[in-house]
């Protein structure tokens, strides 16, 4: 039989990547990256130069289309694969990354009348300027005893759909009323391929308070937030919500020609980047926590019943793998913290040494930090450079390091930051495990596990669990391609279920990271110190971080 292929497109924070996948074994035949032309828009709007306020993060929707018309034809041309042998395409995306569209499905920021209004643009996942709205959502939901709140760890995040929509209504009523629908970017880019809007259950469940059995919260709840929001779900969030692996539609001829693919092939409903990675490492059963590790970390776990877990981002039926409850938690900065340190706090002599050795600064710092034993640096950090997603759900927290002396070296600080992010994951693991959602082994995918061995050993030691590493370097894209194979179905050479696809295509490396007993003992002591600082600065004993942020905002006016 002729081999069959699908394309997976992974939309990240800075770029999009297309990967061509062999459906017989999950092998990556080719990949291509397209950096977003406009990047992350967090200072001024393109063209107009209008200044953005604090905590804003936007993107340009045409950058997403450019990924399809640049990276997809690139992988097809590189391989020479016959387009007739490509049976489907799937995408994954950062979330909640959302945008307002008109009745034709076009982004309002592309309309000359609205492009100078920041609220007409795509709000990236790390847009945190809707914190006031998120606080009110949580306060009102708790007072009303809304039963959806425990499904999200007790707090709805400012990063999510409803808070962002309410911010638009609060600050730009005109944009709100001109909006026909608010869409996740993953659903919008799928609509650009199919010509119709099809919404996916993953983003709806985790980011928009939708429940498979109960739907959205009641109109009365939305009315209690703001009378103008009463009919929100019936109007601007309307439409059927399809399960993962469903076929959103067929690739339309005009876009197919630009992508170098055959018109009419299956387009899978959209997915979240981290969630798509779970079957790509072969995980389709409970007890296995998958960490998608990059600029941030998303933690995914399957369960068989709905449990309450502090600070989880959500528990959604069929949200990751059909037949299971999908749990999500996360850390909103990990690789970003290490990059911040290298870009802002490393002395010139370290850069010079790295250059002389022909390696990058991260690699040099990892080598130097690996010489130290746990606890030897005398440093401890809190990993909140971009706030805390789990278990505290508080974007107003900030980073901290304690224990400096006049002899502290850059590699010691670097190691302390690696350890801090591991402690953040430990807090998440403990929260799940202690609340009836077992965590027996960890799986890691994304850029960081492939680059930093010291980091992964620290995570194994801090969590006292084995860590298995994805064999694929493009795990979310592989997962998106797997769901595309399910959308295409076995009749065309794909698969009928994601579990079946995972059996053939999901892969991990043979070697894994196992806890080192003597390190586990020391890290247990250090983690208790982290817990003390964690609770002191985050649970009301000392709100200095929030006061400092408030003063910063006041003085920046």
C-alpha positions in Angstrom: 0.0 0.0 0.0 1.1 3.6 -0.6 2.1 5.4 2.5 -0.2 8.0 3.8 0.6 11.3 5.6 -1.0 14.1 7.5 0.3 17.6 8.3 0.3 19.0 11.8 0.7 22.8 12.3 1.8 24.0 15.7 1.1 27.6 16.5 3.3 28.9 19.3 3.9 32.3 20.9 6.6 33.5 18.5 6.2 31.3 15.4 4.2 28.5 13.7 5.6 25.2 12.6 4.3 22.7 10.0 5.4 19.0 10.2 4.7 16.3 7.7 4.1 13.0 9.4 4.2 9.3 8.2 1.0 7.7 9.6 2.5 4.2 9.8 4.9 5.1 12.6 4.7 8.8 13.5 8.0 9.7 11.9 8.6 13.3 11.1 9.4 13.5 7.4 10.0 17.3 7.3 9.3 20.4 9.3 9.4 24.1 8.6 9.1 27.2 10.9 7.6 30.6 10.0 8.4 33.3 12.6 5.4 35.6 13.0 6.0 38.8 11.0 4.6 41.0 13.8 5.7 38.8 16.7 4.1 39.5 20.1 2.5 43.0 20.1 2.9 44.2 23.6 4.1 47.8 23.2 2.5 49.5 20.2 0.0 48.6 17.5 1.4 48.0 14.0 1.1 51.0 11.6 -0.7 53.4 14.0 1.9 53.0 16.7 -0.8 53.4 19.4 0.6 52.7 22.8 -0.7 49.6 24.7 -1.3 49.6 28.4 0.3 47.4 31.0 -0.1 43.6 30.7 -1.3 43.7 27.1 -0.2 41.0 24.6 -1.7 40.9 21.1 -1.0 39.3 17.8 -1.7 39.8 14.1 -4.1 37.1 12.6 -2.6 37.3 9.1 0.7 36.0 10.7 -1.2 32.7 11.3 -2.3 32.5 7.7 1.3 33.1 6.5 2.3 30.0 8.4 -0.1 27.9 6.3 1.0 29.4 3.0 4.7 29.3 3.8 5.5 26.4 6.1 3.1 23.8 4.6 4.3 24.2 1.0 7.9 24.2 2.3 7.6 20.7 3.8 5.8 19.4 0.7 8.5 20.8 -1.6 11.3 19.5 0.6 10.0 15.9 0.6 8.5 15.7 -2.9 5.6 13.7 -1.3 2.6 13.4 -3.7 -0.2 15.7 -2.4 -2.6 12.8 -3.2 -1.0 10.9 -0.3 -1.7 13.6 2.3 -5.1 12.8 3.7 -5.6 15.5 6.3 -4.3 18.5 8.3 -4.7 19.4 12.0 -3.6 22.4 14.0 -2.8 23.1 17.6 -2.6 26.6 19.2 -1.7 28.5 22.3 -4.8 29.2 24.4 -6.8 31.1 25.3 -5.7 33.2 22.2 -8.9 34.8 21.0 -10.2 37.4 18.6 -13.4 39.2 17.6 -14.7 38.5 14.1 -17.5 40.0 12.0 -20.4 38.2 10.3 -18.1 37.0 7.5 -15.6 35.6 10.0 -13.0 38.3 9.4 -11.0 39.7 12.3 -12.2 43.2 13.2 -8.5 44.4 13.3 -8.5 44.0 9.5 -11.3 46.5 9.2 -10.0 50.1 8.6 -12.7 51.4 10.9 -11.4 49.4 13.9 -7.8 48.6 13.4 -6.6 51.5 15.6 -8.6 50.1 18.5 -6.4 47.5 20.4 -9.5 45.5 21.4 -10.1 44.6 17.7 -6.9 42.6 17.7 -6.0 39.0 18.7 -5.5 38.8 22.4 -2.6 36.3 23.0 -2.8 33.7 25.8 -0.5 35.8 28.0 -2.6 39.0 27.8 -3.2 39.6 31.5 -5.0 42.9 31.4 -8.3 41.4 32.2 -7.4 40.6 35.8 -10.0 43.0 37.2 -12.7 41.2 35.3 -11.4 37.7 36.3 -11.4 38.8 39.9 -15.1 39.8 39.7 -16.0 36.6 37.8 -14.5 34.6 40.7 -16.1 36.7 43.4 -19.6 36.6 41.9 -19.4 32.9 41.0 -18.3 32.1 44.6 -21.1 34.2 46.1 -23.7 32.5 43.8 -22.3 29.0 44.6 -21.8 28.3 40.9 -20.9 24.7 40.6 -18.5 25.2 37.6 -16.0 27.0 39.8 -14.5 23.9 41.5 -13.9 22.4 38.1 -11.3 25.2 37.5 -9.6 24.9 40.9 -11.7 27.6 42.4 -10.6 30.5 40.1 -11.2 31.5 36.5 -8.0 33.0 35.0 -7.6 36.4 33.4 -6.0 34.5 30.5 -9.3 32.9 29.5 -12.1 33.7 27.2 -14.8 35.2 29.4 -12.5 37.6 31.3 -11.1 38.8 28.0 -14.6 39.3 26.5 -15.7 41.2 29.5 -12.7 43.5 29.3 -13.6 44.3 25.7 -17.2 45.1 26.8 -15.9 47.2 29.7 -13.3 49.2 27.8 -14.6 49.2 24.2 -18.4 48.6 24.0 -18.3 49.5 20.2 -16.0 46.5 19.5 -18.1 44.2 21.6 -21.3 45.1 19.7 -19.6 45.0 16.3 -18.4 41.5 17.1 -20.4 38.7 15.5 -18.5 36.0 17.4 -15.5 35.7 19.7 -13.3 32.8 18.5 -10.3 30.9 19.7 -7.5 31.5 17.2 -7.3 27.7 16.7 -11.0 27.7 15.5 -10.4 30.8 13.4 -7.5 29.4 11.5 -9.4 26.2 10.9 -12.2 28.3 9.5 -9.7 29.9 7.1 -9.1 26.4 5.6 -12.7 25.1 5.6 -14.7 28.2 5.0 -17.0 27.4 8.0 -16.6 27.9 11.7 -16.3 24.7 13.8 -15.5 25.0 17.5 -13.6 22.4 19.5 -14.4 21.0 22.9 -10.9 21.4 24.3 -10.7 25.2 24.2 -14.4 25.5 25.0 -14.1 23.3 28.0 -10.8 24.6 29.4 -10.9 28.3 28.4 -14.6 29.2 28.1 -16.4 27.4 31.0 -18.2 25.0 28.8 -19.3 21.6 30.1 -20.1 18.6 27.9 -23.2 17.7 30.0 -24.3 21.2 31.1 -23.1 23.6 28.4 -22.1 27.1 29.4 -23.0 28.7 32.7 -26.6 30.1 32.8 -27.7 33.3 31.3 -28.5 34.5 34.9 -24.9 34.1 35.8 -23.7 36.2 32.9 -26.4 38.7 33.7 -25.1 38.9 37.2 -21.7 39.8 35.9 -23.1 42.5 33.5 -26.7 42.8 32.1 -25.1 43.3 28.6 -23.6 39.8 28.9 -26.9 38.0 29.5 -27.2 36.4 26.1 -23.4 36.1 25.4 -23.4 32.3 24.9 -26.5 32.3 22.7 -25.1 35.0 20.4 -21.3 35.7 20.4 -20.3 32.2 21.6 -23.0 30.4 19.7 -22.5 27.3 17.6 -22.0 23.5 17.9 -18.9 22.3 19.8 -17.3 19.3 18.3 -15.1 16.6 20.0 -11.4 16.3 19.4 -10.6 14.3 16.3 -13.8 15.4 14.6 -13.7 16.6 11.0 -14.3 20.4 10.9 -14.7 20.3 7.2 -12.7 20.0 3.9 -9.7 22.0 2.7 -11.1 24.6 0.3 -9.6 24.9 -3.2 -8.2 28.4 -3.0 -6.2 27.9 0.3 -5.3 24.3 -0.8 -3.5 25.7 -3.9 -1.5 28.1 -1.7 -0.6 25.3 0.7 0.5 22.8 -1.9 -2.1 20.3 -0.8 -5.1 18.6 -2.4 -8.5 20.3 -2.0 -11.1 18.3 -0.2 -8.8 16.6 2.4 -10.0 16.4 6.0 -9.4 19.3 8.3 -9.6 18.4 12.0 -11.1 20.6 14.6 -8.6 22.8 16.4 -6.8 21.8 19.6 -4.6 23.3 22.3 -0.8 22.9 21.8 -0.1 21.1 25.0 -3.1 18.9 24.9 -2.3 17.7 21.5 1.0 16.5 22.8 -0.5 13.9 25.2 -1.3 11.1 22.6 1.9 12.1 20.8 3.9 10.6 23.7 1.6 7.5 23.7 -0.3 8.5 26.8 -3.9 7.4 26.6 -4.5 6.2 30.2 -4.5 7.7 33.7 -1.6 8.1 36.1 0.8 9.7 33.6 1.4 13.4 33.9 2.5 15.0 30.6 4.5 18.2 30.8 4.7 20.3 27.7 7.8 22.3 28.5 8.8 25.5 26.7 8.4 29.1 27.6 5.8 27.9 30.0 4.6 24.5 31.1 1.2 22.9 30.7 0.6 19.8 32.8 -2.0 17.3 31.5 -3.3 14.3 33.3 -6.2 11.8 32.7 -8.6 10.6 35.3 -11.7 8.4 35.6 -13.8 10.7 37.9 -14.2 14.4 38.4 -12.2 15.5 41.5 -11.6 18.9 43.0 -8.0 20.0 42.8 -6.8 23.4 44.0 -5.6 25.7 41.3 -6.1 23.3 38.4 -6.9 25.1 35.1 -9.8 22.8 34.5 -11.2 19.3 34.3 -13.0 18.5 31.1 -14.8 15.4 30.0 -13.1 14.1 26.8 -11.0 17.2 26.9 -7.7 15.4 26.0 -8.5 11.8 25.3 -12.1 10.5 24.7 -13.4 8.4 27.5 -11.5 10.2 30.3 -11.6 13.3 32.4 -8.8 15.5 31.2 -7.1 17.6 33.9 -4.9 20.6 33.2 -2.6 22.7 35.3 0.3 25.0 34.4 3.2 27.3 35.1 3.0 30.6 33.2 6.8 31.1 32.9 9.6 28.5 32.8 11.9 28.8 29.7 10.9 32.5 29.7 12.6 32.8 33.1 15.8 31.2 32.0 15.8 33.4 28.9 15.2 36.5 31.1 18.1 35.6 33.3 20.5 35.1 30.3 19.3 38.3 28.6 19.4 40.6 31.7 21.5 39.2 34.5 24.5 37.3 33.1 27.8 39.2 33.1 29.9 39.7 29.9 32.6 37.3 31.0 30.2 34.4 30.8 29.2 35.3 27.2 32.9 35.6 26.3 33.6 32.1 27.8 30.7 30.6 25.9 31.9 32.1 22.7 35.4 30.8 23.2 34.0 27.3 23.8 31.7 27.5 20.8 28.5 26.9 22.9 25.6 29.0 23.8 25.3 30.6 27.2 22.5 28.3 28.4 24.6 25.3 27.7 27.6 26.8 29.6 25.5 27.7 32.6 24.0 24.2 32.6 27.5 22.7 32.6 28.6 25.0 35.5 25.4 24.5 37.5 25.6 20.7 37.2 28.8 20.8 39.3 26.8 21.9 42.4 24.9 19.6 44.7 21.3 20.3 45.7 21.4 23.0 48.4 25.0 23.9 47.8 24.3 27.4 46.3 22.3 28.5 49.4 19.7 30.1 47.1 16.0 29.7 46.8 13.7 31.3 44.2 9.9 31.6 43.7 9.1 31.0 40.0 6.5 33.7 39.5 8.2 35.9 36.9 4.9 35.8 34.9 2.5 35.3 37.8 1.3 31.9 39.0 -1.2 29.8 37.0 -1.3 26.8 39.3 -2.0 26.2 42.1 -2.5 29.8 43.1 -4.1 31.3 39.9 -2.7 34.7 40.6 -1.1 36.8 37.8 -0.3 39.6 40.2 2.5 37.6 41.9 6.1 38.2 40.9 9.5 36.4 41.1 11.8 36.4 44.0 15.3 34.9 44.9 16.7 34.7 48.4 20.1 33.8 49.8 22.4 36.0 47.8 25.9 36.6 49.1 28.9 38.6 47.7 30.3 35.3 46.4 27.1 34.2 44.5 27.9 33.2 40.9 25.7 33.3 37.8 25.5 29.5 37.5 24.3 29.3 41.1 21.4 31.7 40.3 20.7 29.8 37.1 20.5 26.5 39.0 18.2 28.1 41.6 15.8 29.2 38.8 15.8 25.7 37.3 15.0 24.3 40.8 12.3 26.9 41.4 10.4 25.8 38.3 10.7 22.2 39.5 9.3 23.2 42.9 6.4 24.8 41.0 5.7 21.5 39.2 6.0 19.6 42.5 3.3 21.8 44.0 1.0 20.8 41.0 1.9 17.1 41.3 1.2 17.1 45.0 -2.1 18.9 44.5 -3.3 16.3 42.1 -2.0 13.2 43.9 -3.3 14.3 47.3 -6.8 14.9 45.8 -7.4 11.5 44.3 -5.9 12.0 40.8 -2.9 9.7 40.8 0.5 10.8 39.3 2.8 7.8 39.0 5.2 8.8 36.2 6.0 12.1 34.3 6.3 12.5 30.6 8.1 15.6 29.2 7.9 17.1 25.7 8.7 20.4 24.1 12.0 22.3 23.6 13.4 22.2 27.2 13.6 18.4 27.7 15.6 18.1 24.5 18.1 20.8 25.5 18.7 20.7 29.3 19.5 17.4 30.9 20.3 19.0 34.3 16.8 20.5 34.3 15.2 17.1 33.8 17.2 15.4 36.5 16.3 18.2 38.9 12.6 17.6 38.1 12.9 13.9 38.7 14.7 14.5 42.0 12.3 17.2 43.2 9.1 15.2 42.3 10.7 11.8 43.2 9.3 10.4 40.0 10.7 8.9 36.8 10.5 11.2 33.8 10.1 9.8 30.2 11.1 12.0 27.3 9.2 12.4 24.0 11.0 11.0 21.0 9.6 13.7 18.8 11.0 17.2 18.9 7.7 18.5 17.5 5.3 16.8 19.9 2.3 19.1 19.6 2.5 19.2 15.8 2.7 15.4 15.8 -0.4 15.3 18.0 -2.2 17.6 15.7 -1.3 15.4 12.8 -2.6 12.4 14.7 -5.9 14.0 15.2 -5.9 14.9 11.5 -5.5 11.1 10.8 -8.6 10.4 13.0 -10.6 13.2 11.2 -9.7 11.5 7.9 -10.6 8.0 9.2 -9.3 4.6 8.4 -11.2 4.4 5.1 -8.7 6.9 3.6 -5.6 5.5 5.4 -6.0 7.2 8.8 -7.3 5.9 12.1 -10.7 5.6 13.7 -9.7 6.6 17.2 -6.9 8.6 18.8 -6.0 5.6 21.0 -5.4 3.6 17.9 -3.3 6.4 16.3 -1.3 6.6 19.5 -0.5 2.9 19.5 1.2 3.4 16.1 2.5 6.9 16.2 3.1 8.0 19.8 6.7 7.6 20.9 9.1 8.2 23.8 12.9 7.7 24.0 14.3 4.5 25.5 16.2 6.3 28.2 14.5 8.1 31.1 15.4 10.2 34.1 15.1 8.4 37.5 15.3 10.1 40.9 18.7 10.0 42.6 17.9 8.9 46.2 20.4 11.2 48.0 19.2 14.2 45.9 15.6 13.4 46.8 16.4 13.7 50.5 17.9 17.1 50.1 15.3 18.4 47.8 12.6 17.3 50.2 14.1 19.7 52.7 14.4 22.5 50.2 10.9 22.0 48.9 9.6 22.6 52.5 11.3 25.9 52.5 9.8 26.7 49.1 6.4 25.9 50.5 6.9 28.3 53.4 7.9 31.1 51.1 5.1 30.1 48.6 2.4 30.5 51.2 3.9 33.5 52.9 3.9 35.7 49.8 0.8 34.2 48.1 -1.8 33.4 50.7 -2.2 36.8 52.4 0.6 36.9 55.1 2.5 39.5 53.0 1.1 41.0 49.9 4.2 43.0 49.1 4.4 41.7 45.6 1.0 43.1 44.8 1.7 46.4 46.5 4.9 46.8 44.5 3.1 46.0 41.2 0.3 48.5 42.1 2.9 51.2 42.8 4.7 50.4 39.6 1.6 50.8 37.6 0.7 54.1 39.4 4.2 55.6 38.8 4.2 54.5 35.2 1.1 56.7 34.3 
